Amino acid sequence: MRYRDQEFNLRQIISIGIDMLAKALWFALVLVTGSSLFGAVDSTMPDLVGNSGDGYSVKIFSQLSPLEINRIHSWHIEITDVGGRPVSNAQITVSGGMPDHDHGLPTQPQITEEIRAGTYLLEGMRFHMPGKWQIVIGFRLGNQLHSASIEFQL
Amino acid sequence: MNKLPGILALLLVAVLAWRYVALPLPPRWSEQEVRLIQSLALASLPDLPPDPGNHLADDPAAAELGHRLYFDTRLSSNGKVACANCHQPELMFTDGLALAMGKSIGPRHTPSLVGIAYSPWFYWDGRKDSQWSQALAPLEAAVEHDSDRVAILRLILADQRYREMYENLFGPLPAPDQLPDAASPLGNAERLATWNSMETATQTAVSTAFSNLGKALAAYQRRLLPGPAKFDDYATAIATDPGTMQAVSLSRTEVGGLQLFLGKAQCISCHNGPLFTNHEFHNTGVFAIAGQLPPMGRYDGIRTAREDPFNCLGEFSDASTSECIELRFARDENDLVGAQKTPTLRNVTLTAPYMHGGQFKTLAEVIQHYNDAPTSMLNHNEAKPLGLRAIEASQLEAFLHTLTAPLTTEKKWLAAPNY
């Protein structure tokens, strides 16, 4: 028994060692290659959040943060379903404007890439006035159309 | 009956007071107003954005070549027109005229060049997407320099100093024996016919060298930048005590005008940021220029920019596709019919008359126009009537005169080269 216990302990120690080594390696890997492996590192807090009303959630990570006027920039748009799973292969349209001024966006931003499952690159965003803006993210999944409207103040 | 004159007099006093007596200022700016004031201050101006299409944009030797070209009337067909004729340093690079006068009278008012390197678009309708590409157009426009790219390259080849400056920057020029005297794809029938008879390789070599001259001109014009004005001193003064309205830099009338600028008059909707422009296009119901149809504005401008061989995506640009974000994601919809570019309000005291056709001689007329917000001749006027009282209009005008100051640009660039 004693011998067995010792063997068990040894195994345990080796197992913990391997586990720690793997964790250290993983940590180093993430640290060194983080941005290239996983795209730009988004902060965990999105700049804007919206819901489709039928269970989908849209998170916007602006690559110009905090948002400001008169500078063209990109967004990462993350879409997840009701279970929090990333939504891939969505056909996305982005529109918007200033409801109080009766005009749209100054540019025609477009999704140019799905940079990882459920996260899309939107290029060509710009705001040209301070005040209340409304952005509508529309997305098609198969034959279903969904949209999330987001209002914010600049 | 004998009370009537008294009542009438009282009424008259009330009406006059309503029109001409200023409301007292609140003691402090709101947090939002403080934020907006600081966003307009020159201290908030970011570094000059790079011009990815022009690899020599920040090269001092390119700026020196551009400086010489800018003041050189030999670049015109009659030897009398230079860029500096219309964009005069002493008038903040404008000309004081309603419509530009090159070789003959042009279709538009001359805008200031100060700080324009920050804009992604050039011309009132934004038909050019870079400063270097814009600089090429007047050289070949019949109402401006009325020259052509081949004639201009012949001048550069013949002038020893130009030739050396050019070749040090860009490498060898096309050999003169390959070139006709005058030719351009944008010229009159004769120049066009000669252009069409040239080999494609020669055409490309000529257009490349011509585009390089635009890049030198842009390297010079990028350096024309605004200096801090009375308003900026005020913004600095209130920065230390953010809520206060009292600072020696601005009078009570001017402060009242600033408050209107941010609020009731809604000027800041478009005239925002430290250059007092959003570099965007808006239809504000300005009536057509006498003798012209109402212009299509940005609706046509973006279409022209997309087809321009000298645009960001074209073969003469130094930019990669990914750097041409403005051009690739520009909007072109119907609401841009009749939209003109928001001009800077920096130095506005010295840049009269105003609007794309110089339709208004004074700032008071401009303010009256926005106060009325008339129906647009084409499409719809984005602006709504403001309901400014007479005293408010004059406060606003007083504030606009606090935005003028000498440029930060080194003195040697503000006159014809003498080095």
Contacts between the chains, C-beta under 8 A, distances in Angstrom:
chain1	res1	chain2	res2	distance
A	69	B	272	6.1
A	69	B	273	6.6
A	69	B	278	6.8
A	70	B	272	7.1
A	70	B	273	5.1
A	70	B	278	5.5
A	70	B	279	6.5
A	72	B	120	7.3
A	72	B	325	5.3
A	72	B	326	6.1
A	72	B	329	7.4
A	101	B	269	6.9
A	101	B	382	6.8
A	102	B	382	6.9
A	103	B	335	6.6
A	103	B	382	6.2
A	104	B	331	7.4
A	104	B	333	7.3
A	104	B	335	7.0
A	105	B	331	6.8
A	106	B	278	7.7
A	106	B	280	4.9
A	106	B	281	7.9
A	106	B	331	6.5
A	107	B	326	7.7
A	107	B	329	4.8
A	107	B	330	6.3
A	107	B	331	5.6
A	108	B	329	5.4
A	108	B	330	6.5
A	108	B	331	4.4
A	108	B	332	7.4
A	109	B	329	5.7
A	110	B	329	6.3
A	123	B	325	6.4
A	123	B	328	7.5
A	123	B	329	6.1
A	124	B	325	5.9
A	124	B	328	6.7
A	124	B	329	2.5
A	128	B	270	7.6
A	128	B	272	7.8
A	128	B	278	3.9
A	128	B	279	7.5
A	128	B	280	4.4
A	129	B	269	5.0
A	129	B	270	6.9
A	129	B	272	6.7
A	129	B	278	6.5
A	130	B	36	6.8
A	130	B	39	7.6
A	130	B	268	6.6
A	130	B	269	7.7
A	130	B	272	6.2
A	131	B	269	7.2
